[in-house]
Amino acid sequence: MSGFVDEAQLHVKAGDGGAGAVAMRREAHVDKGGPDGGDGGRGGNVWLVATTNQSSLLPFRDHPHRAGENGGHGGGKKMHGKRGHDLEVPVPVGTRARKANGTILCDLTNAGDRWLAGEGGRGGRGNASFLSNNRRAPTFAEQGEKGHEEWYDLELALVADVALVGFPNVGKSTLISRISAAKPKIADYPFTTLEPHLGVVRADDETNYTVADIPGLVEGAAEGKGLGHQFLRHITRARALVVLVELDPVTGVPPAEQHRVLIDELRRYQPDLLERPRLVVGSKADMVAVGDLPETTAPETFDRDATGNDSAAEDFRPDLVISAVTGQGIPALIGRLATLVTQTRTAEPEADGTIIIHRPLPEGFSVERIGEGEFAVVGKVAERAVALNDVTTDEAADYVQGRLRSIGVDRALAKAGARDGDTVHIGDLSFTWFRDQPEFTGQPQSRRRRR
């Protein structure tokens, strides 16, 4: 079974907030001590954290669920509940999280990048928090808010300095095993490599860079043929590309045709890939007679336009000719790649510590008509207003009515076409709505209050 997984699903459940307490101060010789119920603790958040200690999404394949700790409930004597512990979920550098509709929510490209995947629920306020001049002994408290819960699609795109691109069985795995300590599977049949491999190349005492061995591409990869989308994704972050063509192809595809197909697939998948520095390298030189080796292009004269065409010559000319078996051209390749990587690193802007995270806009509330004479108010701010432990008392009903009116729920319902006597649902609460005040229903002590 493969140990490398680059696509997985993640289910996040942030911790629920603790409930606020309803309590009254009771001490000897203290008459009417007043409310002293404490607040509930906030639920724990769930964070995705990019780390170099992970190289695959394998931990999520069979165990996709991650949950934050629930907050503690409040107590008497204004004792607040304990906050739930946050959960940090390590993911490989290069991990993206998407919603089910494909929207990218975060892209963690550097070690230490963090994304709030699930926000813990807010703790409910105890009855001490509702004390006012008009409400001297409140007998209600807030329930804790539910923590955010959602499924995400995770995908991993390797972060490497150089990506090796080529047809199946052109020698990519042999090459990366020659220039680095990576030990990919090597055999003389197509599609030996079914997963990307990373290797670290040490050019000299001060320069090293990473090289990714990308599984072989075939014509039509940009449309997904041969698992093309999964493979091509791992090329998108590379600073430089090596287009590897087989000089003595077992498939019978000439080197020039291999080059044309590969460049065309890169262009169709992501056009700006052709704007990155690249070397065209002929492999398996040991399988070709010396007189049949193609002429290489001088580094100082070789140039490419944005479409990938070789402007120095009309015929196909690789930049280098190598043999990973005999070592021919390997030192020159390592040096040329070191130069390309150093130049691209230098040209990149310095990181200022800013992490770009894609987050949805803050949630307000909305009114939806769900039937004849029936409406639903959706949104955290409205759900918080009615999340009390008991809404059947007069003082609780007064509080809920005031909160809904202050955040504009009454106006929104009227604008949506609600009429006196219509049923309104907010969270777990249902009530009959009147323009002046609602009648709460669905509780054992349902009643309508009139002024």
C-alpha positions as CSV (number, residue, x, y, z in Angstrom):
1,M,0.0,0.0,0.0
2,S,1.3,3.4,-1.0
3,G,2.5,5.6,1.8
4,F,2.0,8.8,-0.2
5,V,-1.5,10.4,-0.4
6,D,-2.0,13.8,-2.0
7,E,-5.8,14.0,-1.7
8,A,-7.9,13.4,1.3
9,Q,-11.0,14.6,3.2
10,L,-11.0,16.3,6.6
11,H,-14.0,16.6,8.9
12,V,-13.6,19.4,11.5
13,K,-15.7,19.8,14.6
14,A,-14.6,22.7,16.8
15,G,-15.5,22.5,20.5
16,D,-18.9,23.6,21.7
17,G,-19.1,26.5,24.1
18,G,-20.0,25.8,27.7
19,A,-23.4,26.8,29.1
20,G,-23.8,29.8,31.4
21,A,-25.1,29.1,34.9
22,V,-28.2,30.2,36.6
23,A,-27.4,30.7,40.3
24,M,-28.3,33.1,43.2
25,R,-25.9,34.2,45.8
26,R,-26.8,32.5,49.1
27,E,-24.9,33.5,52.2
28,A,-25.8,33.9,55.8
29,H,-27.0,37.4,56.8
30,V,-27.1,38.4,53.1
31,D,-30.6,39.1,52.0
32,K,-31.4,39.0,48.3
33,G,-27.8,38.3,47.3
34,G,-28.6,38.6,43.6
35,P,-27.5,36.5,40.6
36,D,-24.0,35.1,40.5
37,G,-24.1,32.5,37.7
38,G,-20.8,32.3,35.8
39,D,-20.2,32.2,32.1
40,G,-19.4,29.1,30.1
41,G,-16.0,28.6,28.5
42,R,-15.3,29.0,24.9
43,G,-14.9,25.8,22.8
44,G,-11.5,24.9,21.4
45,N,-10.5,26.0,17.8
46,V,-9.2,23.6,15.2
47,W,-6.1,24.8,13.3
48,L,-4.3,23.5,10.3
49,V,-0.6,24.0,10.7
50,A,1.9,23.4,7.9
51,T,5.0,21.4,8.9
52,T,8.0,19.9,7.3
53,N,7.6,16.8,9.5
54,Q,4.7,15.6,7.4
55,S,5.2,14.6,3.7
56,S,1.8,13.1,2.9
57,L,-1.9,13.3,3.7
58,L,-1.9,9.6,4.7
59,P,-3.0,10.3,8.3
60,F,-6.4,11.6,7.0
61,R,-7.2,8.7,4.6
62,D,-8.6,6.4,7.2
63,H,-9.1,8.8,10.1
64,P,-10.5,12.1,8.7
65,H,-12.1,13.4,11.9
66,R,-10.5,16.1,14.1
67,A,-12.3,17.8,17.0
68,G,-11.5,20.6,19.5
69,E,-12.3,20.3,23.2
70,N,-15.6,21.6,24.5
71,G,-15.7,24.5,26.9
72,G,-16.7,24.0,30.5
73,H,-20.0,25.1,31.9
74,G,-20.3,28.0,34.2
75,G,-21.0,27.6,37.9
76,G,-22.3,29.5,41.0
77,K,-20.3,32.2,42.7
78,K,-19.5,33.6,39.2
79,M,-17.2,30.7,38.4
80,H,-16.5,30.7,34.7
81,G,-16.1,27.5,32.8
82,K,-12.7,26.4,31.4
83,R,-11.9,27.2,27.9
84,G,-11.5,24.2,25.6
85,H,-8.1,23.4,24.3
86,D,-7.3,24.3,20.7
87,L,-6.3,21.4,18.4
88,E,-3.5,21.9,16.0
89,V,-3.6,19.5,13.0
90,P,-0.2,19.1,11.3
91,V,-0.4,19.0,7.5
92,P,2.5,18.9,4.9
93,V,3.8,22.2,3.5
94,G,2.0,22.8,0.3
95,T,-1.5,21.7,1.5
96,R,-4.6,23.4,0.2
97,A,-8.1,23.2,1.8
98,R,-11.1,23.5,-0.4
99,K,-14.9,23.7,0.2
100,A,-17.1,21.0,-1.4
101,N,-17.8,23.4,-4.3
102,G,-14.0,23.7,-5.0
103,T,-13.4,27.1,-3.5
104,I,-9.9,27.4,-2.1
105,L,-10.0,28.5,1.5
106,C,-6.3,28.3,2.4
107,D,-3.0,27.5,0.8
108,L,-0.2,26.7,3.3
109,T,3.0,27.1,1.4
110,N,5.5,27.8,4.2
111,A,6.3,25.9,7.4
112,G,4.4,27.4,10.3
113,D,1.5,28.8,8.2
114,R,-1.7,28.4,10.1
115,W,-5.4,28.4,9.1
116,L,-8.4,28.4,11.4
117,A,-10.4,25.5,10.0
118,G,-13.0,25.4,12.8
119,E,-13.8,28.2,15.3
120,G,-14.9,27.1,18.7
121,G,-18.3,28.0,20.0
122,R,-18.7,31.0,22.2
123,G,-19.5,30.3,25.9
124,G,-22.9,31.2,27.1
125,R,-23.3,34.0,29.6
126,G,-24.5,33.2,33.1
127,N,-27.4,35.0,34.7
128,A,-25.1,37.4,36.5
129,S,-24.4,39.0,33.1
130,F,-28.0,39.9,32.6
131,L,-28.4,41.9,35.7
132,S,-29.7,45.4,35.0
133,N,-31.8,48.1,36.7
134,N,-34.9,46.7,35.1
135,R,-33.9,43.1,35.6
136,R,-32.8,42.6,39.2
137,A,-33.0,38.8,39.5
138,P,-32.7,37.2,36.0
139,T,-33.5,33.5,36.1
140,F,-32.1,32.6,32.7
141,A,-28.7,32.1,31.1
142,E,-27.3,31.5,27.6
143,Q,-26.6,28.1,26.2
144,G,-23.2,27.6,24.7
145,E,-22.7,28.1,21.0
146,K,-22.1,25.1,18.8
147,G,-18.6,24.8,17.4
148,H,-18.1,25.1,13.6
149,E,-18.4,21.8,11.8
150,E,-17.6,21.1,8.2
151,W,-16.0,18.8,5.7
152,Y,-13.0,20.0,3.7
153,D,-11.2,18.5,0.7
154,L,-7.4,18.6,1.2
155,E,-4.9,18.4,-1.6
156,L,-1.1,18.5,-1.5
157,A,1.1,20.1,-4.1
158,L,4.7,19.4,-3.4
159,V,7.0,22.4,-2.8
160,A,10.2,21.8,-4.6
161,D,12.9,24.0,-6.3
162,V,13.0,21.8,-9.4
163,A,10.4,19.5,-11.0
164,L,11.4,16.7,-13.4
165,V,8.9,16.5,-16.3
166,G,8.9,13.7,-18.9
167,F,7.2,10.8,-20.4
168,P,7.0,7.5,-18.5
169,N,10.2,5.6,-18.3
170,V,12.5,8.4,-19.6
171,G,14.8,8.1,-16.6
172,K,13.5,10.6,-14.0
173,S,13.7,8.2,-11.1
174,T,17.2,7.0,-12.0
175,L,18.3,10.7,-12.3
176,I,16.9,11.7,-9.0
177,S,18.5,8.7,-7.3
178,R,21.8,9.7,-8.9
179,I,21.9,13.4,-7.9
180,S,20.3,13.0,-4.4
181,A,19.7,10.5,-1.6
182,A,16.1,9.7,-2.8
183,K,15.5,6.0,-3.5
184,P,12.4,5.7,-5.8
185,K,11.4,2.5,-7.4
186,I,13.2,1.9,-10.7
187,A,12.3,-0.6,-13.4
188,D,12.4,-0.7,-17.2
189,Y,8.6,-0.5,-17.8
190,P,6.3,2.5,-18.1
191,F,4.7,4.1,-15.0
192,T,7.2,2.7,-12.5
193,T,6.7,5.9,-10.6
194,L,3.1,6.2,-9.3
195,E,3.8,8.9,-6.8
196,P,6.1,11.9,-6.6
197,H,9.4,11.7,-4.8
198,L,11.5,14.5,-3.3
199,G,15.3,14.6,-3.2
200,V,17.8,17.1,-1.8
201,V,20.7,17.9,-4.1
202,R,23.9,19.4,-2.6
203,A,25.6,21.4,-5.3
204,D,28.4,22.7,-3.0
205,D,29.0,23.5,0.6
206,E,26.6,26.5,0.5
207,T,24.0,25.6,-2.1
208,N,21.4,22.9,-2.0
209,Y,18.0,22.5,-3.5
210,T,15.1,20.1,-3.7
211,V,14.1,18.2,-6.8
212,A,10.7,16.5,-7.4
213,D,10.4,13.4,-9.5
214,I,6.9,13.8,-11.0
215,P,5.2,10.6,-12.4
216,G,5.4,10.3,-16.1
217,L,3.1,12.5,-18.2
218,V,1.2,11.3,-21.3
219,E,-0.5,13.3,-24.0
220,G,-3.8,14.5,-22.7
221,A,-2.6,14.9,-19.1
222,A,-3.9,18.4,-19.0
223,E,-7.4,17.0,-19.4
224,G,-6.8,14.4,-16.7
225,K,-5.6,11.4,-18.9
226,G,-3.4,9.0,-17.0
227,L,-4.0,10.8,-13.7
228,G,-2.6,13.9,-15.3
229,H,-4.3,16.4,-12.9
230,Q,-2.9,14.7,-9.8
231,F,0.6,14.7,-11.4
232,L,0.6,18.2,-12.9
233,R,-0.5,19.7,-9.6
234,H,2.9,18.9,-8.1
235,I,4.7,21.0,-10.8
236,T,2.9,24.2,-10.1
237,R,5.1,25.3,-7.2
238,A,8.5,24.5,-8.7
239,R,10.9,27.4,-9.3
240,A,12.5,25.7,-12.3
241,L,11.6,22.8,-14.6
242,V,13.7,20.1,-16.2
243,V,12.0,18.7,-19.4
244,L,13.5,15.2,-19.7
245,V,13.4,13.6,-23.1
246,E,14.6,10.1,-23.9
247,L,17.2,10.0,-26.7
248,D,16.6,6.3,-27.4
249,P,12.9,6.0,-26.7
250,V,11.5,2.5,-26.1
251,T,8.1,3.9,-27.0
252,G,9.3,5.0,-30.4
253,V,8.4,8.7,-29.8
254,P,11.2,10.9,-31.2
255,P,12.8,13.3,-28.7
256,A,11.5,16.4,-30.6
257,E,8.0,15.0,-30.4
258,Q,8.3,14.2,-26.7
259,H,9.4,17.8,-26.1
260,R,6.5,19.2,-28.2
261,V,3.9,17.1,-26.3
262,L,5.3,18.0,-22.9
263,I,5.4,21.7,-23.5
264,D,1.9,21.6,-24.9
265,E,0.6,19.8,-21.9
266,L,2.2,22.4,-19.5
267,R,0.8,25.2,-21.6
268,R,-2.8,23.8,-21.5
269,Y,-2.7,23.0,-17.8
270,Q,-1.3,26.3,-16.6
271,P,0.2,28.7,-19.2
272,D,2.5,30.6,-16.8
273,L,4.5,27.4,-16.2
274,L,6.2,28.1,-19.5
275,E,7.5,31.4,-18.1
276,R,9.6,29.7,-15.5
277,P,13.3,28.8,-16.1
278,R,13.7,25.4,-17.5
279,L,16.3,23.1,-19.0
280,V,15.6,20.6,-21.8
281,V,17.7,17.5,-21.0
282,G,18.3,14.5,-23.2
283,S,18.5,11.3,-21.1
284,K,20.0,7.8,-21.7
285,A,23.0,9.1,-23.7
286,D,24.7,5.8,-23.0
287,M,22.1,4.1,-25.2
288,V,22.9,6.2,-28.3
289,A,26.0,6.1,-30.4
290,V,28.3,9.1,-30.0
291,G,27.8,10.2,-33.5
292,D,24.1,10.1,-33.1
293,L,23.9,12.4,-30.1
294,P,22.0,15.6,-30.8
295,E,23.8,18.9,-30.7
296,T,23.2,20.9,-27.5
297,T,22.4,24.6,-27.3
298,A,25.0,26.9,-25.8
299,P,23.7,28.4,-22.5
300,E,24.6,31.9,-23.5
301,T,22.6,31.9,-26.7
302,F,19.6,29.7,-25.9
303,D,16.4,31.5,-25.5
304,R,12.7,30.6,-25.3
305,D,9.6,32.7,-25.8
306,A,6.5,32.5,-23.6
307,T,4.9,29.9,-25.9
308,G,7.8,27.5,-25.3
309,N,9.2,27.6,-28.8
310,D,13.0,27.4,-29.2
311,S,14.0,30.6,-30.9
312,A,17.7,29.8,-31.3
313,A,17.1,27.1,-33.8
314,E,14.3,25.4,-35.7
315,D,15.5,21.9,-35.0
316,F,15.3,20.3,-31.6
317,R,18.3,20.9,-29.4
318,P,18.5,20.0,-25.8
319,D,20.4,22.1,-23.3
320,L,22.3,19.1,-21.9
321,V,22.8,15.5,-22.8
322,I,23.2,13.1,-19.8
323,S,23.4,9.5,-18.7
324,A,22.3,8.8,-15.2
325,V,23.9,5.4,-15.5
326,T,27.4,6.4,-16.5
327,G,27.4,9.9,-15.0
328,Q,27.8,11.7,-18.3
329,G,26.7,15.3,-18.0
330,I,25.5,15.0,-14.3
331,P,28.0,17.5,-12.8
332,A,27.0,20.1,-15.5
333,L,23.3,19.5,-14.8
334,I,23.7,19.9,-11.0
335,G,25.6,23.2,-11.6
336,R,23.2,24.6,-14.2
337,L,20.2,23.8,-11.9
338,A,22.0,25.4,-8.9
339,T,22.4,28.6,-11.0
340,L,18.8,28.6,-12.0
341,V,17.5,28.0,-8.5
342,T,19.8,30.7,-7.0
343,Q,18.7,33.2,-9.6
344,T,15.0,32.6,-9.0
345,R,15.4,32.7,-5.2
346,T,17.2,36.0,-5.5
347,A,14.5,37.4,-7.7
348,E,11.7,36.5,-5.3
349,P,10.5,39.2,-2.9
350,E,11.5,38.8,0.7
351,A,8.8,37.3,2.9
352,D,7.4,40.0,5.2
353,G,5.7,37.5,7.5
354,T,2.3,38.0,6.0
355,I,0.3,34.9,5.5
356,I,-2.4,35.1,2.8
357,I,-5.4,33.1,3.9
358,H,-8.7,32.8,2.1
359,R,-11.6,33.1,4.5
360,P,-15.3,33.5,3.9
361,L,-16.9,36.9,4.8
362,P,-18.1,37.3,8.4
363,E,-21.6,35.8,8.8
364,G,-24.6,38.0,9.7
365,F,-28.1,36.7,9.3
366,S,-30.6,36.2,6.5
367,V,-34.3,35.5,6.3
368,E,-35.5,32.7,4.1
369,R,-39.2,31.8,3.2
370,I,-39.5,28.1,3.7
371,G,-43.3,27.7,3.2
372,E,-46.6,29.5,3.2
373,G,-46.6,31.7,6.3
374,E,-43.3,30.2,7.5
375,F,-39.8,31.8,7.6
376,A,-36.3,30.8,8.9
377,V,-33.8,33.3,10.2
378,V,-30.3,31.9,9.6
379,G,-27.1,33.3,11.1
380,K,-25.0,33.1,14.2
381,V,-26.0,36.6,15.5
382,A,-29.7,35.7,15.4
383,E,-29.1,32.3,16.9
384,R,-27.2,33.7,19.8
385,A,-30.0,36.1,20.6
386,V,-32.4,33.2,21.3
387,A,-30.0,30.6,22.7
388,L,-31.3,30.9,26.3
389,N,-31.8,28.0,28.7
390,D,-35.4,29.0,29.2
391,V,-37.4,31.4,27.0
392,T,-40.8,30.8,28.6
393,T,-40.4,33.4,31.4
394,D,-41.5,37.0,30.9
395,E,-38.0,38.4,31.5
396,A,-36.4,36.0,29.1
397,A,-39.0,36.8,26.4
398,D,-38.4,40.5,26.9
399,Y,-34.7,40.0,26.5
400,V,-35.1,37.9,23.3
401,Q,-37.5,40.4,21.8
402,G,-35.2,43.3,22.5
403,R,-32.2,41.5,21.0
404,L,-34.0,40.5,17.8
405,R,-35.3,44.0,17.4
406,S,-31.9,45.6,18.0
407,I,-30.1,43.5,15.4
408,G,-32.9,44.2,12.8
409,V,-34.6,40.8,12.6
410,D,-38.1,42.4,12.9
411,R,-37.3,44.7,10.0
412,A,-35.9,41.9,7.9
413,L,-38.9,39.7,8.5
414,A,-41.3,42.5,7.5
415,K,-39.2,43.2,4.3
416,A,-39.3,39.5,3.5
417,G,-43.1,39.6,3.6
418,A,-43.8,38.1,7.0
419,R,-47.3,38.9,8.4
420,D,-48.8,38.8,11.9
421,G,-49.4,35.1,12.9
422,D,-46.6,33.6,10.6
423,T,-44.2,31.0,12.1
424,V,-40.6,31.9,12.4
425,H,-37.7,29.5,13.1
426,I,-34.4,30.6,14.6
427,G,-32.1,27.8,15.5
428,D,-34.0,25.3,17.8
429,L,-36.7,27.9,18.6
430,S,-40.0,28.4,16.8
431,F,-42.4,31.2,17.5
432,T,-45.4,33.0,16.1
433,W,-44.4,36.4,14.9
434,F,-46.3,39.6,15.4
435,R,-45.0,42.9,14.3
436,D,-45.1,44.2,17.9
437,Q,-43.8,41.1,19.7
438,P,-43.5,37.4,19.1
439,E,-45.4,34.6,20.7
440,F,-43.0,31.8,21.6
441,T,-44.2,28.3,20.8
442,G,-42.8,24.8,20.9
443,Q,-42.2,25.0,24.6
444,P,-44.3,23.4,27.4
445,Q,-45.4,26.8,28.7
446,S,-46.2,28.5,25.4
447,R,-47.9,31.8,25.7
448,R,-48.4,35.1,24.0
449,R,-47.8,38.3,25.9
450,R,-49.9,41.4,25.2
451,R,-49.3,44.9,26.4
